[in-house]
């Protein structure tokens, strides 16, 4: 089972543009222009995010591999990935950033308590109007249907390398990070 999940992780389509799409792009300009988002973490830090054709620029974490996770506080697979993310962040925090966006709308006060109780050591962003706008934009670009957890793995240049819906085991997270560091 672990091998199937690992294989699926690396076979999933990314947001990369194929050479055929690149040639079509010359004929007709892209529909979407670059968008900018400012998302605030529970600790009050603002993340400045701008989109690009194949990924995201997150100003505060340039030069790091980024795991961007959309999760729900009451989602069983989401809960199971938290210890794996904590372990990854402890081990690789200088080269890896994990950003979690709570998409079930848990009140900020309760989300802060949840983060504290779970020992989450990476930035968590509550769901609000700005986050909702970013989540909808991401869903459209990634053809994400809203199932959680949903993980986007960005390389050091902010290019999307992997997309995964569902729980990603620690071994697969480790492999993905090692390929990109």
GIWO-V512696 format. One record per residue. N is the residue number from 1. RES is the residue in three letters. NEAR is the number of other ideal C-beta (glycine too) atoms within 10 Angstrom. Layout:
N|RES|NEAR + N|RES|NEAR
//
This chain:
1|UNK|6 + 2|UNK|9 + 3|UNK|8 + 4|UNK|8 + 5|UNK|15 + 6|UNK|16 + 7|UNK|11 + 8|UNK|15 + 9|UNK|19 + 10|UNK|13 + 11|UNK|8 + 12|UNK|13 + 13|UNK|10 + 14|UNK|15 + 15|UNK|19 + 16|UNK|12 + 17|UNK|13 + 18|UNK|8 + 19|UNK|7 + 20|UNK|8 + 21|UNK|11 + 22|UNK|10 + 23|UNK|9 + 24|UNK|12 + 25|UNK|12 + 26|UNK|7 + 27|UNK|6 + 28|UNK|7 + 29|UNK|8 + 30|UNK|11 + 31|UNK|5 + 32|UNK|11 + 33|UNK|7 + 34|UNK|10 + 35|UNK|14 + 36|UNK|10 + 37|UNK|18 + 38|UNK|11 + 39|UNK|21 + 40|UNK|16 + 41|UNK|18 + 42|UNK|18 + 43|UNK|9 + 44|UNK|6 + 45|UNK|11 + 46|UNK|11 + 47|UNK|18 + 48|UNK|12 + 49|UNK|22 + 50|UNK|13 + 51|UNK|20 + 52|UNK|14 + 53|UNK|16 + 54|UNK|17 + 55|UNK|20 + 56|UNK|23 + 57|UNK|16 + 58|UNK|20 + 59|UNK|13 + 60|UNK|14 + 61|UNK|21 + 62|UNK|11 + 63|UNK|9 + 64|UNK|21 + 65|UNK|22 + 66|UNK|22 + 67|UNK|26 + 68|UNK|21 + 69|UNK|25 + 70|UNK|28 + 71|UNK|22 + 72|UNK|17 + 73|UNK|19 + 74|UNK|10 + 75|UNK|17 + 76|UNK|8 + 77|UNK|15 + 78|UNK|22 + 79|UNK|16 + 80|UNK|12 + 81|UNK|25 + 82|UNK|20 + 83|UNK|13 + 84|UNK|19 + 85|UNK|25 + 86|UNK|16 + 87|UNK|14 + 88|UNK|22 + 89|UNK|17 + 90|UNK|10 + 91|UNK|12 + 92|UNK|18 + 93|UNK|13 + 94|UNK|7 + 95|UNK|13 + 96|UNK|22 + 97|UNK|21 + 98|UNK|26 + 99|UNK|23 + 100|UNK|24 + 101|UNK|22 + 102|UNK|25 + 103|UNK|24 + 104|UNK|14 + 105|UNK|13 + 106|UNK|17 + 107|UNK|11 + 108|UNK|13 + 109|UNK|9 + 110|UNK|11 + 111|UNK|19 + 112|UNK|15 + 113|UNK|12 + 114|UNK|19 + 115|UNK|22 + 116|UNK|10 + 117|UNK|8 + 118|UNK|15 + 119|UNK|9 + 120|UNK|18 + 121|UNK|14 + 122|UNK|20 + 123|UNK|21 + 124|UNK|21 + 125|UNK|23 + 126|UNK|22 + 127|UNK|21 + 128|UNK|13 + 129|UNK|7 + 130|UNK|14 + 131|UNK|19 + 132|UNK|13 + 133|UNK|13 + 134|UNK|22 + 135|UNK|20 + 136|UNK|12 + 137|UNK|16 + 138|UNK|20 + 139|UNK|15 + 140|UNK|10 + 141|UNK|18 + 142|UNK|17 + 143|UNK|9 + 144|UNK|17 + 145|UNK|8 + 146|UNK|11 + 147|UNK|11 + 148|UNK|21 + 149|UNK|23 + 150|UNK|23 + 151|UNK|25 + 152|UNK|23 + 153|UNK|25 + 154|UNK|24 + 155|UNK|18 + 156|UNK|14 + 157|UNK|13 + 158|UNK|21 + 159|UNK|17 + 160|UNK|22 + 161|UNK|20 + 162|UNK|23 + 163|UNK|17 + 164|UNK|21 + 165|UNK|18 + 166|UNK|14 + 167|UNK|18 + 168|UNK|25 + 169|UNK|16 + 170|UNK|13 + 171|UNK|13 + 172|UNK|21 + 173|UNK|24 + 174|UNK|15 + 175|UNK|15 + 176|UNK|24 + 177|UNK|17 + 178|UNK|10 + 179|UNK|13 + 180|UNK|19 + 181|UNK|12
//
